[in-house]
Amino acid sequence: MSPFWIKLFQLLLCFAILIILHEGGHFFFSKLFGIKVEKFFMFFDYKFHLFSTKDKWFARLFPKVAQNETEYGIGWIPLGGYVKISGMIDESLDLEQMKQPVQSWEFRAKPVWQRFLVMFGGVLVNFLLALFIYAMILFAWGRDTLPMERISYGFSFNESAEALGFQDGDIPVKADGQPIEGWDGNVYRTISEAKTVTVLREGKEVTLNMPEEGINLLEMIESDPRFLTINVPAQVDSVLPETPAALVGMKTGARLLEIDGKPIQWWSDFDAIMGRRADVLASDCSREDSIRLRALPIVFCNEGAAQPDTAVLQLDKNYMLGVVRLSYPRFYRDAFQHQDFGFLASIPAGISYGWETLKGYVSDLRYLFSKKGAQSVGSFGTIGNLFPSVWDWASFWNITAFISIILAVMNILPIPGLDGGHIFFLLVEAVTHRPPSDKFMERAQYVGMALLFALMALAIFNDIVKFLF
């Protein structure tokens, strides 16, 4: 099966789980308080649906289920899901119902605290689900950590990092005096928020002062080269057949020694050289220059060879060599520390990990309002690419837990149309003892939906730009 279909199936399964359980949170509290739920749909069903328990064929097969007051179904627009709760203005915009006398089984007839729990139920389920998944990941697979002190070749740093005092080969081991446990993506955030960073340099600890205002996390990650990159020898893990590297005789285990006449030791050196060539290509270079830059002088040494080989690679149209790099998990596989968790121990560990993930994501939201943050917003393509191209349950559940946290945070924002918007107006009602008018709620719903559609349009536009360019 192709990587595209594997990623797509993971994306759909993830969405199905999260949407059903999120809407199930609203459904549970509605039923708990005796509120009628008219519809429970995965995906939106504008004009028509793919499946419904009210369909005639289903009613003939399962008449008792079809007579249930709630219609269960699957829509055709995969932008989320919904439960239609009687007696409230939501995305269905059923205004005629609101003109009728209030019934005891309607949402609007219930006290504020019950309505609050109904609206908060989806967010609560998303957050608890993430904590549960993280706990079960630790129980099933444990945790692998690469201690910073075991990264024997240290890191490479870009010019911005060097301006702050970092040097190639440094190993960050402390931030504000607190140990940095191990290498993962959180190291970027830790350094970006720190006032001081202590590095291990030639066996000695050196403390560097960071800018008072901190470092922009997006710039650290999106800069080319990145703020810091773990040093891995420029060694080939495998060579793809019929590629430029294969045609010049490069084999698995080969070491790259020179690129374009410049010596390299780490893959970060390779990226820096190729990045400069990419800058030339991105400029208004002529067709002749483009063809010339496809020719890449290279010196490499196959594993076990007595002498290195010199060749000129004719790069493909994407300017790729056709090799799979030796990754840091493979290179440092003997340096990882594995920790297993029993069932009881996995619960507090999962809660702690989930809480730290939530704090990190909330902290990162401030970048959403920057130019780069807006450009990083993505829709299905971006989310789908989070999943690996081969089916791996540990990765699937880890990504699903993270997306569940994203949904919880986004839904709790006080934006009309989202759960957080309804919760905000309920809190105002609790303080003032006066509910907003139906007309106000109707207009707020329209405004919220317009904002959400605009955000979705931006996300889809960004995905198209990434795909084309």
Rosetta blueprint (number, residue, H / E / L):
1 M L
2 S L
3 P H
4 F H
5 W H
6 I H
7 K H
8 L H
9 F H
10 Q H
11 L H
12 L H
13 L H
14 C H
15 F H
16 A H
17 I H
18 L H
19 I H
20 I H
21 L H
22 H H
23 E H
24 G H
25 G H
26 H H
27 F H
28 F H
29 F H
30 S H
31 K H
32 L H
33 F L
34 G L
35 I L
36 K L
37 V E
38 E E
39 K E
40 F E
41 F E
42 M E
43 F E
44 F E
45 D L
46 Y L
47 K L
48 F L
49 H L
50 L L
51 F E
52 S E
53 T L
54 K L
55 D L
56 K H
57 W H
58 F H
59 A H
60 R H
61 L H
62 F L
63 P H
64 K H
65 V H
66 A H
67 Q L
68 N L
69 E L
70 T L
71 E E
72 Y E
73 G E
74 I E
75 G L
76 W L
77 I E
78 P E
79 L E
80 G E
81 G E
82 Y E
83 V E
84 K E
85 I E
86 S L
87 G L
88 M L
89 I L
90 D L
91 E L
92 S L
93 L L
94 D L
95 L H
96 E H
97 Q H
98 M H
99 K L
100 Q L
101 P L
102 V L
103 Q L
104 S L
105 W L
106 E L
107 F H
108 R H
109 A H
110 K L
111 P L
112 V H
113 W H
114 Q H
115 R H
116 F H
117 L H
118 V H
119 M H
120 F H
121 G H
122 G H
123 V H
124 L H
125 V H
126 N H
127 F H
128 L H
129 L H
130 A H
131 L H
132 F H
133 I H
134 Y H
135 A H
136 M H
137 I H
138 L H
139 F H
140 A H
141 W H
142 G L
143 R E
144 D E
145 T E
146 L L
147 P E
148 M H
149 E H
150 R H
151 I L
152 S L
153 Y L
154 G L
155 F E
156 S E
157 F E
158 N L
159 E H
160 S H
161 A H
162 E H
163 A H
164 L L
165 G L
166 F L
167 Q L
168 D L
169 G L
170 D L
171 I E
172 P E
173 V E
174 K E
175 A E
176 D L
177 G L
178 Q E
179 P E
180 I L
181 E L
182 G E
183 W L
184 D L
185 G L
186 N H
187 V H
188 Y H
189 R H
190 T H
191 I H
192 S H
193 E H
194 A L
195 K L
196 T E
197 V E
198 T E
199 V E
200 L E
201 R E
202 E L
203 G L
204 K E
205 E E
206 V E
207 T E
208 L E
209 N E
210 M L
211 P L
212 E L
213 E L
214 G L
215 I L
216 N L
217 L H
218 L H
219 E H
220 M H
221 I H
222 E H
223 S L
224 D L
225 P L
226 R L
227 F L
228 L E
229 T E
230 I E
231 N L
232 V L
233 P E
234 A L
235 Q E
236 V E
237 D E
238 S E
239 V E
240 L L
241 P L
242 E L
243 T L
244 P H
245 A H
246 A H
247 L H
248 V L
249 G L
250 M L
251 K L
252 T L
253 G L
254 A L
255 R E
256 L E
257 L E
258 E E
259 I E
260 D L
261 G L
262 K E
263 P E
264 I L
265 Q L
266 W E
267 W H
268 S H
269 D H
270 F H
271 D H
272 A H
273 I H
274 M H
275 G H
276 R H
277 R H
278 A H
279 D H
280 V H
281 L H
282 A H
283 S L
284 D L
285 C L
286 S L
287 R H
288 E H
289 D H
290 S H
291 I H
292 R H
293 L H
294 R H
295 A E
296 L E
297 P E
298 I E
299 V E
300 F E
301 C E
302 N L
303 E L
304 G L
305 A L
306 A L
307 Q L
308 P L
309 D E
310 T E
311 A E
312 V E
313 L E
314 Q E
315 L L
316 D L
317 K L
318 N L
319 Y L
320 M L
321 L L
322 G L
323 V E
324 V E
325 R E
326 L L
327 S L
328 Y H
329 P H
330 R H
331 F H
332 Y L
333 R L
334 D L
335 A L
336 F L
337 Q E
338 H E
339 Q E
340 D L
341 F L
342 G L
343 F H
344 L H
345 A H
346 S H
347 I H
348 P H
349 A H
350 G H
351 I H
352 S H
353 Y H
354 G H
355 W H
356 E H
357 T H
358 L H
359 K H
360 G H
361 Y H
362 V H
363 S H
364 D H
365 L H
366 R H
367 Y H
368 L H
369 F H
370 S L
371 K H
372 K H
373 G H
374 A H
375 Q H
376 S H
377 V L
378 G L
379 S L
380 F H
381 G H
382 T H
383 I H
384 G H
385 N L
386 L L
387 F L
388 P L
389 S L
390 V L
391 W L
392 D L
393 W H
394 A H
395 S H
396 F H
397 W H
398 N H
399 I H
400 T H
401 A H
402 F H
403 I H
404 S H
405 I H
406 I H
407 L H
408 A H
409 V H
410 M H
411 N H
412 I H
413 L L
414 P L
415 I L
416 P L
417 G L
418 L L
419 D H
420 G H
421 G H
422 H H
423 I H
424 F H
425 F H
426 L H
427 L H
428 V H
429 E H
430 A H
431 V H
432 T H
433 H L
434 R L
435 P L
436 P L
437 S L
438 D H
439 K H
440 F H
441 M H
442 E H
443 R H
444 A H
445 Q H
446 Y H
447 V H
448 G H
449 M H
450 A H
451 L H
452 L H
453 F H
454 A H
455 L H
456 M H
457 A H
458 L H
459 A H
460 I H
461 F H
462 N H
463 D H
464 I H
465 V H
466 K H
467 F H
468 L H
469 F L
